[in-house]
Amino acid sequence: MEIGHAHTLFQLPDGGRTCFLFRGELDDPHTARLIDLGEALAHQYGGPDVRKGKLAFVMVEAYQNIVRHRPRGGAAPDPRELSCFMLFMDARGAQVVAVNPVPAAEVPGLHEALEELEGKDGDQLKRMFLDGLRTSGPSRKGGAGLGLIEMARRSGRPLLHELSPLRSGLERFMLQVELGERAKDRSLGPAQQLQRMAEEDHLMLLYRGGTHPAVLEAVLGIVQHVDHDARRGEDRRRTFLAATQLFEDIRDDPDDPVLIALSTGPDGDRFTLGCERPAADARRVEEELAHLEGLSPIGMRAHYRALIGRGGGKGAGLAELVQRALGGVRTATKALADDRTFLTLEVPI
């Protein structure tokens, strides 16, 4: 991704919300990992409605909607046709967003199913769901319709959605399910903007939020298994762990948000890391980076062993990133108010 886009992505979730994006050829095994992530985030940041188990259900149902109903037949030729899953969350509530291509032939039935949900209260939706359970065969109400009905019931408000053309015979379906307090301005705007930036920057995964261990462990499980390449998965895992060590070294409060973005391109994968720091702290990171990149391979190994030998291994995160980066770690800074700086590091692997 463009290193200059990091601060824009960091600011995109309005009001400092936690944000997660996962994009690509999304497979069924990730369902359990998303449950882990949803439970960790709900425990750490979620309000009462989110903690009642509604979030995990909606995340799974929205994700399964992608897995079950996207077109089959190999990798998408156009990056706009990749499926995408997003989550925005704060103490007031959460928005779960699923984006996937659908065959144009299914669009009329999808419109009909969504229109049928409009204006229904909880009791009416419950009756619709029970009627659907009694429907045999892969009909609309016996299949995808059940998930839509139950997501609307648990949300307690209409499902926001958009259908837009991709190419002949294919349209993109965006669905947003809301939990918690009713937002004043209900909109697909943030999800649409993040979708556009994900396409432009070839994002595979993005996390913007605090660094509590349970949350990071859940994100790590998805990072490692973004695709089926085990070797690349191990590279991503070790780089992610080094990034979390760096954030632990330079920050004191795990609630302070960070940005971790994984993108892919013809030249390989790259992590883009970002956080806000006092200007002096950002300068120290840049100075330490310059020192590390000036070391010989033997000197770097000796320095790294010395860092690991200290209690807690403070400083080892940045040293590990330097060793793992292909062609070096790039940095960028953006001056903010009150003598603070947004520090970005780009790590090609």
N, C-alpha and C positions, 0 to 999 in steps of 0.2 A: 504494500500500500504506500501511498505518498506520505512521507514522514510529516509533512505539513498538515495533513488531515487529522493527526492524532488529537489535537486539542478540540477540533470540531466534534469528533466522535465522543470525546470525554464530556463535552458540554451538552450533547444532544438530549440525553434523558432529562426532561424538565425537572427543576426542583431538586436536583441531586439524586434522582432515583437510581437504584441498582438496575443494571441492564445486562442481558445475556442474549447473544445471537449465535445460532448454529446453522450453517448453510452448506449444502452439497448434496451428495447422494445419500440421503438420510435413511438409515436402516433400522430394522426392528430391535436389535440388541441395545440400542441406545435408550430404549424406553425405561429400563431399570435405572440407568445412569441419570436420566432426567428426573426420575422420582427422588433419587438421592439429592440432587441439586435443589429441587423444589422444597424438600423437607428441610434442608440445611438453611436455605434462604428464608423460609417461612419462620423457622425458629429464631433466626437472628434478626430479621427485619420486619416480618409480617405483622399486620394487625390481627384482631380477633377473628374476623371472617376468613382471612387467609389461613390461619392456623387450624381451622376446623376440619382440615382434610380436603377442603374444596380445591385448593390449588393443585395438589398432586393429581386429583381426578381430572381437572380441566387440562392440565399439562399433558397427561397421558392421552386423553381423548383427542385433543387437538393434534398431537404428534401422530397418533394412529390414523387420524384422518388423512394426513400426508402419506403415510406408509401404505395405506390400503387403497387409496383412490388416485394416486398420481399415475400418469402413463408409464407403461413398461417399455423396455426395449433399448437398454444401454444408456451410456452417458448422454446428458443433454448437449446438443451441438451449440447452443446459445447460452451464455451465462445467465441470461434473464430467465431461463427455464429451470434453473436449479431450485430445489425446494429450500425453504427457509423457516426456521422456528425462532421466535423471539419471546422474551419475557421482560417486562418493566415492572418494578416493584418499589414501594416504600411503605411506611407504617400505615398509610391510609388505604392501600389496596394494591392490586396487581392487574396487569393487562397481559394476557397470553395471546400471541399472534402466530398464526400458521399461514404460510404462503406456499402454494404449489400449483403447477400447471394442471389443467383438467381438459380432457377432450371436449371440443365444442359441442359434440352430440349430447353431452351430459349437462350442459348449461341450463337448458329449459327446466329439467327436473330439479336442478339445484335452486334455481329461482323459485320454483313452486314450493320447495321444502322450506326455504327461508321466509317466503311470504306467509306461509301457513303459521309460522311462529309469532309473527308480529301481533302485538296487542294481547297476547295470552298471559294470564296470571299463573302463579305457581300451581294452583289446583288443576287448571286446564292443561298445563304442560305435563303434570303427573299423569293425568288420564290419557293424554296422547302417548306418553311413554309406555304405559301399561297396555294400551291398544297395540302399540308397535311390537311389544314382546309376544303378543298372541298371533302376530302375523307370521306366517310360515314362508320360507324361501327367501332368496336374496332381493326382496323388494326394497323400495326406498325406505319405508318405515321399519323394515326388518334389518336394514343395513346401516348406511350412513345416517339416515334420518334419526335413529335412536340417539346417536352421539350428539347431533345438533340439538335435539329436544332436551337432553339431560344437561348439556352445557348451558343452554338458555335458562333452564330451571334453577340450576345452582348459581348462576350469575344474578338472576332476578331482574334482568334488564335486557332489551333487545341486543342481538348479536350485530356488531358492526361488520360490514363486509364490502368488498369491491371486486368486480370482475373486469378485467382489461385484456384486450387482444394481444397475443404474442406473435403468432403466425397462422397461416391457414390450418384450420382444424384444431387449434389449441388456444386456450385462454388461461390467464393467471388469476387464481382465486386467493384473495386475502381475507382472512377471518380474524376478528379480534373479540376476545371474551374477557369481560371485566368482572373483578371481584372486589369487595370492600365498599368504601364510601363512593357514592355517585359523584363522578367528576362534573364540574361546572361546564366544561367544554369537552364533550365527547367527540373524539376525532381519530381518524386513522393517520393524521399528519406525521407524528413522530415515527411510526412504523414505516410509512411510505418513504420518509427521508432516509431512515436507516437502511431500508432496502436498496435505495438508489446508491448510497455510498458503498454498501457491501458489493454491489455489482461493479461499481467503478474501481474499487480497491481490491477486488478479488478476495474478499474476506471469507474465511472458512469458519472462524469462531471469534467472538468478541465477548469479553467480560469487563464490566465497569462497576466497581463496587468495593466493599471492604475486603480485608484480607484475613478473616477469621478462618482457622484451620479446616473446619468441617466444610465450609463453602469451597475453599480452594481445592480440597481433596476431591470434591464432587466434580469441579470443573476439570481437574487433572484427568479424571477417568475418561472424560469426553475428548480432551485434547489428545490423549494417547491413542484413541481409537477413531479419530476423525475419518480415516479410510482404512483399507485392508492391508496397507504396507507396514508390516511389523517393524522393519528396520527404521523407517521414517518415524513410526510411532515412538520408538525408543528415543530417537533424537529430539522429538518434540517434548517428550516427558522430561528428559534431563534439562532441556533448556527452560521449560516452564518452572521446574524446581529451582533452578538458578535464579530465575526472575523473582520468584517469591522470596528467596533468600536476600536478594538485593533490596526489595521493598522493606523487608524486616530490618535490614541494616540501616536504612536511611530514614525510617519513619518510626514514630513512637506509638501512634494510636491505630489499632487495626480497623477502626471505623472510618478512617480517612480513605477516600476512594482512590483506586488505581485503575489504570487501563491496561489490559492485556489483549492484544489482537493478533490473530494468526491469519496470514494471507498466503496465497500460493500464486505462482506464475511460472513462465518458461524456465527461469533460472533457479527455481526451487521455492522453498518455504521461507518465510521470515516472520519473526515476532516483532511487534511494535509495542513498546512499554512506555507508560506515561504516568506522571503524578505531579501534583503541585507541592512545591517546597519553598522555604525561604531562599532568597536569591543566593545567600552565602553557601547554603547546603548544596544547591545545584552546581555552583562553581566548584565545590570540593569534589563532587562526583566527576565532573569533567576533568579536573586535574588528576584525579586518581586513574581515570581511564587513559589519559595521555601517558601517565607513568607506566601502566600495565602494558600498553601497546608498544612501548619502547623497550621492553624486556626481550631478551633472546629466548628461544624455546626452553633452553636449560634454566635460564633465570626465572622464567615464568613458572616452571614446574617446582623449582625450589621455593619461590614466593608462595605458591598455592599450598604446598605442603606446610609451610610455616603458618599460614592462615588457618588451615584445618587443625593444626596442632594447638591453636589457642582455644580457650574456652568459648564454645558457641560458634567458632569459625567466622567471626565477624569480618566482613570484607570479602569472603569467599564467593559470594553471589556474583559480584561484578567480575572477579577473576575468572570464574567458570564461564560467564557469558563471553568474555574475550576469547577464551580458548575454543569455544564452540562456534563462534561467528566465522563465517566464510567471507574473507575480504575485509574484516574489521567491523567494529561496532560504530554506527553513525549516531550522532547526537544532534538535537536541535533544542533551542530554548525559546520561550515566549514570555516576555515581561508582563506581569499582572499587577494589579493594585496592591498597595501596602507592602512593597518590596518583596513580593513573591514571584516565583517563576514556575511556568509549566515546563518540566523537563521530559524530553522524549528520547528514547533509545531505540534504534532499529538493529535487529540481530538477524542477519541472514544465516540459515542453517542448511 
